[in-house]
Amino acid sequence: MTTPWGELALTRFPEDPRDRLRAWDASDEYLLRYLAQEGVPLSGTVVVVGDRWGALVTALAEHRPAQITDSHLTQEATRANLARRDVEPGAVRLLTTQDPPPGRIDVLLVRVPKSLALLEDQLLRLAPAVHAGTVVVGTGMVKEIHTSTLRLFERILGPTRTSLAEKKARLIFCTPDPALEPPASPWPYAYTLPDGIGAVSGRTVVNHAGVFCAERLDIGTRFFLEHLPSGGGGRRVVDLGCGNGVVGTAVALADPAAEVLFVDESFQAVASAEATYKANGVPGHAEFRVGDGLAGVPSGSVDLVLNNPPFHSHQATTDATAWRMFTGARRALRPGGELWVIGNRHLGYHVKLRKLFGNSRLVASDPKFVVLKAVKR
């Protein structure tokens, strides 16, 4: 990546030489070019929100910025990219969306996220640290910036306008208005589950901003809840890619002797899962972990893995995440252990499971979804 601060060698995480997706895009380049051409002063506190793979903070490392991200994978990519550039440890503060933000922000750079709710949540959290002299610049691809995006900046921070498009990317310029009183945050958001979905019927779900289907139960998860495996005996169960934790909570309610591990790469998701679990007073034992799938889980230590894998990485459609999840599940499962997966019919997960496990059985299906089971032999 060519920037005003030099040439950068950047990768995504986990690094895969076969991956053709870049660790930056035209919106990152546009923002960095603007900062240099306009001579934006970077001597104060610089905060970068939503940096996809660390491209922005790696370029700006000499100005000691803080990065705020919801993604564990982003943090790991950032660490690797900073090390590749020989940036001294601690030069960039790596914060999560769950950490307290800096108390004062002089330059706020926002890589517009896919989730409008996450953008709202972060702007509301950062607004008290923004002052009249703060330079606020957002960036994103044209298809990612909508009228609703601009209205959020205006409603929370102040008057907002956009740049002309360059290489299908656009900048957002916001002038903070100290007299503006931001609204109260609606996050986290809680709702009651419907009946007819097993152990979690009528229970409470808590969602932090940015979690998939945060305001309602999505139809895929509902179908999964209706067909979860029965059984007990104190199994070690993993809710892999747990989201708001409703699947793992359902298992824990049905089998109080189960040990449930909730895992997601999203800090917002794991916080939601823990809040959902605690809101329902589940008596069993649970662990909540932000990480890269089942990395760090001992081999042969798990009886059951439940998984609804994502098939998008930001704007890109990919099965790489699902394949890593399935591979990690096979390693972590004991002989005889089971991986249960829900997915859209068209994704063809049965082919991947047969290739990896040597077997795949259809548990349930409807016109849109399938629930599949693979057993480790």
C-alpha positions as CSV (number, residue, x, y, z in Angstrom):
1,M,0.0,0.0,0.0
2,T,1.4,3.4,-1.1
3,T,0.8,6.2,1.5
4,P,2.2,9.6,2.2
5,W,4.0,7.9,5.1
6,G,5.7,5.4,2.9
7,E,5.2,2.0,1.4
8,L,3.4,-0.5,3.7
9,A,3.4,-4.3,3.5
10,L,0.0,-5.3,4.9
11,T,-1.8,-8.5,5.4
12,R,-5.1,-9.7,6.8
13,F,-5.4,-12.1,9.7
14,P,-5.0,-15.0,9.8
15,E,-2.4,-14.6,7.0
16,D,-3.1,-16.8,4.0
17,P,-0.9,-16.6,0.9
18,R,-3.8,-17.9,-1.2
19,D,-6.1,-15.0,0.0
20,R,-6.4,-12.5,-2.8
21,L,-8.3,-10.0,-0.7
22,R,-6.2,-7.0,0.3
23,A,-5.8,-5.6,3.8
24,W,-6.9,-2.1,2.6
25,D,-9.0,-0.4,0.0
26,A,-9.4,2.9,-1.9
27,S,-11.2,4.5,1.1
28,D,-8.1,4.0,3.3
29,E,-5.9,5.5,0.6
30,Y,-8.3,8.4,0.1
31,L,-8.3,9.3,3.8
32,L,-4.5,9.1,4.2
33,R,-4.0,11.2,1.1
34,Y,-6.4,13.9,2.4
35,L,-4.7,14.1,5.8
36,A,-1.3,14.7,4.1
37,Q,-2.6,17.1,1.4
38,E,-4.6,19.2,3.8
39,G,-1.9,19.2,6.5
40,V,-4.2,18.0,9.2
41,P,-2.3,18.5,12.5
42,L,-1.7,15.1,14.1
43,S,0.2,16.1,17.2
44,G,-2.8,15.8,19.5
45,T,-4.8,12.6,20.4
46,V,-5.6,10.8,17.2
47,V,-8.3,8.1,17.4
48,V,-9.1,5.7,14.5
49,V,-12.4,3.8,14.7
50,G,-13.3,0.8,12.6
51,D,-9.9,0.3,10.9
52,R,-10.5,-2.9,9.0
53,W,-7.0,-4.6,9.1
54,G,-4.8,-1.9,10.7
55,A,-3.9,0.0,7.5
56,L,-4.7,3.4,8.9
57,V,-3.0,3.1,12.3
58,T,0.0,1.4,10.7
59,A,0.4,4.3,8.3
60,L,0.0,6.9,11.1
61,A,2.0,5.0,13.7
62,E,4.5,7.8,14.2
63,H,1.6,10.0,15.5
64,R,0.8,7.4,18.2
65,P,-2.9,6.9,17.4
66,A,-5.4,4.9,19.3
67,Q,-7.4,2.2,17.4
68,I,-10.9,1.3,18.5
69,T,-12.2,-2.0,16.9
70,D,-14.9,-4.6,17.6
71,S,-12.8,-7.3,15.9
72,H,-10.2,-9.6,17.4
73,L,-9.0,-10.4,14.0
74,T,-8.4,-6.7,13.2
75,Q,-6.3,-6.4,16.4
76,E,-4.2,-9.4,15.4
77,A,-3.7,-8.1,11.9
78,T,-2.8,-4.7,13.3
79,R,-0.2,-6.2,15.6
80,A,1.3,-8.1,12.7
81,N,1.3,-5.1,10.4
82,L,2.9,-2.8,13.0
83,A,5.6,-5.4,13.7
84,R,6.3,-5.7,10.0
85,R,6.9,-2.0,9.9
86,D,9.1,-2.2,13.1
87,V,6.8,0.0,15.1
88,E,7.8,0.0,18.7
89,P,5.3,-1.8,21.0
90,G,2.9,0.6,22.6
91,A,3.2,3.3,19.9
92,V,-0.4,2.4,18.9
93,R,-3.0,1.9,21.6
94,L,-5.2,-1.0,20.7
95,L,-8.7,-0.5,22.3
96,T,-11.9,-2.5,21.8
97,T,-15.4,-1.2,21.5
98,Q,-15.9,-2.3,25.1
99,D,-13.0,-0.3,26.5
100,P,-13.4,3.2,27.8
101,P,-12.4,5.6,25.0
102,P,-9.8,8.4,25.4
103,G,-11.0,11.4,27.4
104,R,-10.1,13.9,24.7
105,I,-9.9,13.5,21.0
106,D,-8.3,16.0,18.7
107,V,-8.5,14.0,15.4
108,L,-11.3,11.4,14.9
109,L,-11.0,9.2,11.9
110,V,-13.9,6.8,11.2
111,R,-13.9,3.9,8.8
112,V,-17.6,3.5,8.3
113,P,-18.7,0.0,9.5
114,K,-21.2,-2.2,7.8
115,S,-23.5,-1.9,10.8
116,L,-25.2,1.5,11.2
117,A,-26.0,0.5,14.8
118,L,-22.3,0.0,15.6
119,L,-21.5,3.4,14.1
120,E,-24.3,5.0,16.2
121,D,-23.0,3.3,19.4
122,Q,-19.4,4.4,18.8
123,L,-20.2,8.0,17.9
124,L,-22.3,8.3,21.1
125,R,-19.5,6.8,23.2
126,L,-16.9,9.2,21.7
127,A,-19.0,12.4,21.5
128,P,-18.1,13.5,25.1
129,A,-14.4,13.5,24.1
130,V,-14.9,15.5,20.9
131,H,-14.5,19.3,21.2
132,A,-15.0,22.3,18.9
133,G,-11.5,22.0,17.4
134,T,-11.7,18.2,16.8
135,V,-11.1,17.3,13.1
136,V,-13.6,14.6,12.3
137,V,-13.2,12.7,9.0
138,G,-15.0,9.5,8.0
139,T,-14.2,7.3,5.0
140,G,-15.8,4.4,3.2
141,M,-16.7,3.1,-0.2
142,V,-19.5,4.9,-2.0
143,K,-21.8,1.8,-1.5
144,E,-21.2,1.9,2.3
145,I,-22.1,5.6,2.8
146,H,-25.8,6.4,2.8
147,T,-28.0,9.3,3.8
148,S,-28.6,7.5,7.1
149,T,-24.9,7.5,7.7
150,L,-24.6,11.2,7.3
151,R,-27.6,11.8,9.5
152,L,-26.0,9.9,12.4
153,F,-22.9,12.1,12.2
154,E,-25.1,15.2,12.2
155,R,-27.4,14.1,15.0
156,I,-24.6,13.1,17.3
157,L,-21.6,15.3,16.5
158,G,-22.6,18.2,14.2
159,P,-23.0,19.5,10.6
160,T,-21.8,17.0,8.0
161,R,-21.0,16.9,4.3
162,T,-19.3,14.6,1.9
163,S,-16.5,14.8,-0.6
164,L,-16.5,13.9,-4.3
165,A,-16.0,10.3,-5.0
166,E,-12.5,9.0,-5.9
167,K,-12.0,5.4,-7.0
168,K,-15.5,4.6,-5.7
169,A,-14.5,5.9,-2.2
170,R,-15.8,9.0,-0.4
171,L,-14.9,11.0,2.6
172,I,-17.2,12.4,5.3
173,F,-16.4,15.8,6.9
174,C,-18.1,16.6,10.2
175,T,-17.8,19.9,12.2
176,P,-18.4,19.2,15.9
177,D,-21.0,21.4,17.5
178,P,-20.4,21.8,21.3
179,A,-23.9,23.0,21.8
180,L,-25.4,19.8,20.4
181,E,-26.7,17.3,23.1
182,P,-26.4,13.8,21.7
183,P,-29.4,11.5,22.4
184,A,-29.3,8.8,25.0
185,S,-27.8,5.5,23.6
186,P,-30.4,2.8,22.9
187,W,-27.6,0.1,23.4
188,P,-27.5,-2.5,24.7
189,Y,-30.9,-3.5,23.5
190,A,-32.9,-6.3,25.1
191,Y,-36.0,-8.2,23.9
192,T,-38.1,-11.2,24.9
193,L,-37.9,-14.4,22.7
194,P,-41.0,-15.9,21.3
195,D,-42.5,-19.2,22.4
196,G,-42.0,-22.5,20.6
197,I,-38.2,-22.5,20.4
198,G,-37.3,-24.8,23.2
199,A,-35.5,-24.0,26.4
200,V,-35.1,-20.3,25.7
201,S,-38.8,-19.7,24.9
202,G,-39.9,-16.4,26.5
203,R,-36.4,-15.7,27.7
204,T,-34.5,-12.4,27.5
205,V,-31.8,-11.7,24.9
206,V,-29.3,-8.8,25.3
207,N,-27.6,-7.3,22.3
208,H,-24.8,-4.8,22.0
209,A,-24.7,-2.7,18.9
210,G,-23.4,-4.3,15.8
211,V,-24.3,-7.9,16.7
212,F,-26.1,-9.8,13.9
213,C,-29.9,-9.3,14.1
214,A,-29.7,-7.3,17.3
215,E,-33.3,-6.2,17.4
216,R,-35.0,-9.5,16.6
217,L,-34.5,-13.3,16.4
218,D,-33.3,-14.1,12.9
219,I,-35.1,-17.0,11.1
220,G,-32.0,-19.1,10.8
221,T,-31.2,-19.0,14.5
222,R,-34.9,-19.7,15.3
223,F,-34.7,-22.8,13.0
224,F,-31.5,-23.9,14.8
225,L,-33.1,-23.5,18.2
226,E,-36.0,-25.7,17.2
227,H,-33.6,-28.5,16.2
228,L,-30.7,-28.4,18.8
229,P,-29.4,-31.8,19.9
230,S,-30.9,-33.2,23.1
231,G,-28.9,-35.0,25.8
232,G,-27.1,-34.2,29.0
233,G,-24.5,-35.6,31.2
234,G,-22.3,-32.6,31.7
235,R,-21.0,-32.2,28.1
236,R,-18.4,-29.7,27.1
237,V,-20.2,-27.5,24.5
238,V,-19.0,-24.7,22.4
239,D,-21.2,-22.0,20.9
240,L,-18.8,-21.1,18.1
241,G,-19.4,-17.7,16.6
242,C,-21.8,-17.1,19.4
243,G,-23.3,-13.8,18.5
244,N,-25.7,-12.8,21.3
245,G,-25.3,-16.3,22.9
246,V,-28.9,-17.4,22.5
247,V,-27.9,-20.9,21.2
248,G,-25.4,-21.6,24.0
249,T,-27.8,-20.2,26.6
250,A,-30.5,-22.6,25.3
251,V,-28.1,-25.6,25.8
252,A,-27.2,-24.4,29.3
253,L,-30.9,-24.1,30.2
254,A,-31.7,-27.5,28.9
255,D,-28.7,-29.2,30.5
256,P,-27.5,-27.3,33.7
257,A,-24.6,-29.8,34.0
258,A,-23.1,-28.7,30.7
259,E,-20.0,-26.6,30.5
260,V,-20.6,-24.0,27.7
261,L,-17.8,-22.0,26.0
262,F,-19.1,-18.9,24.1
263,V,-16.6,-17.9,21.4
264,D,-16.7,-15.0,18.9
265,E,-14.2,-12.7,17.2
266,S,-16.4,-9.7,18.0
267,F,-16.0,-8.0,21.4
268,Q,-19.6,-6.8,21.1
269,A,-20.9,-10.3,20.5
270,V,-19.1,-11.9,23.5
271,A,-20.3,-9.0,25.7
272,S,-23.8,-9.7,24.5
273,A,-23.5,-13.4,25.1
274,E,-22.4,-12.9,28.6
275,A,-25.2,-10.4,29.3
276,T,-27.8,-12.8,27.8
277,Y,-26.5,-15.7,29.9
278,K,-26.5,-13.7,33.1
279,A,-30.0,-12.1,32.3
280,N,-31.5,-15.6,32.4
281,G,-29.9,-16.8,35.7
282,V,-28.5,-19.9,34.1
283,P,-27.2,-22.2,37.0
284,G,-24.4,-24.0,35.0
285,H,-20.8,-23.1,34.2
286,A,-19.9,-20.9,31.2
287,E,-16.8,-19.3,29.8
288,F,-16.8,-16.3,27.4
289,R,-13.8,-15.8,25.1
290,V,-13.0,-13.4,22.3
291,G,-10.7,-15.1,19.8
292,D,-10.1,-16.6,16.4
293,G,-12.5,-19.5,16.5
294,L,-11.3,-22.5,18.5
295,A,-7.7,-21.4,18.5
296,G,-6.4,-22.0,22.1
297,V,-9.0,-24.7,22.8
298,P,-7.1,-28.0,23.6
299,S,-7.4,-30.7,21.0
300,G,-9.9,-33.5,21.8
301,S,-11.5,-31.5,24.7
302,V,-15.0,-30.8,23.4
303,D,-18.1,-33.0,23.1
304,L,-20.3,-30.7,21.0
305,V,-19.8,-27.7,18.7
306,L,-22.8,-25.6,17.6
307,N,-22.1,-23.2,14.7
308,N,-23.8,-20.7,12.4
309,P,-20.8,-19.6,10.4
310,P,-20.8,-16.1,8.7
311,F,-20.2,-16.0,4.9
312,H,-19.1,-12.4,4.7
313,S,-15.9,-10.7,5.6
314,H,-16.9,-7.0,5.6
315,Q,-18.2,-6.5,2.0
316,A,-16.6,-9.7,0.6
317,T,-18.4,-13.0,0.3
318,T,-16.1,-15.9,1.4
319,D,-16.3,-19.4,2.8
320,A,-12.8,-19.0,4.4
321,T,-14.2,-18.3,7.9
322,A,-16.6,-21.3,7.7
323,W,-13.8,-23.6,6.6
324,R,-11.5,-22.4,9.5
325,M,-14.4,-22.9,12.0
326,F,-15.1,-26.5,10.7
327,T,-11.4,-27.3,10.8
328,G,-11.0,-26.0,14.3
329,A,-14.1,-27.9,15.4
330,R,-12.7,-31.2,14.1
331,R,-9.4,-30.6,16.0
332,A,-11.1,-29.6,19.3
333,L,-13.7,-32.4,19.3
334,R,-13.2,-35.7,21.1
335,P,-13.7,-38.9,19.1
336,G,-17.4,-39.3,18.8
337,G,-17.9,-35.6,19.3
338,E,-20.3,-33.8,17.0
339,L,-20.4,-30.5,15.0
340,W,-23.8,-29.2,14.3
341,V,-24.1,-26.5,11.7
342,I,-26.9,-24.4,10.4
343,G,-26.6,-22.6,7.0
344,N,-28.4,-21.5,3.9
345,R,-29.0,-24.3,1.6
346,H,-27.1,-22.8,-1.3
347,L,-23.8,-22.7,0.7
348,G,-23.2,-26.4,0.3
349,Y,-21.7,-26.9,3.8
350,H,-22.4,-30.7,3.5
351,V,-19.7,-31.0,0.9
352,K,-17.1,-29.3,3.2
353,L,-18.1,-31.4,6.2
354,R,-17.9,-34.7,4.2
355,K,-14.4,-33.7,3.0
356,L,-13.2,-32.8,6.5
357,F,-15.1,-35.4,8.7
358,G,-15.8,-38.1,6.2
359,N,-19.5,-37.8,7.0
360,S,-22.4,-35.4,7.1
361,R,-26.0,-36.0,8.0
362,L,-29.0,-33.8,7.4
363,V,-30.8,-33.2,10.7
364,A,-33.5,-30.8,9.5
365,S,-34.3,-28.6,6.6
366,D,-36.8,-26.1,5.3
367,P,-36.9,-24.2,1.9
368,K,-34.1,-21.9,3.1
369,F,-32.0,-23.6,5.8
370,V,-30.4,-26.9,6.6
371,V,-29.1,-28.2,9.9
372,L,-26.2,-30.6,9.4
373,K,-24.3,-32.9,11.8
374,A,-20.8,-34.3,11.4
375,V,-19.2,-36.8,13.8
376,K,-15.5,-37.0,14.5
377,R,-14.5,-40.6,14.0
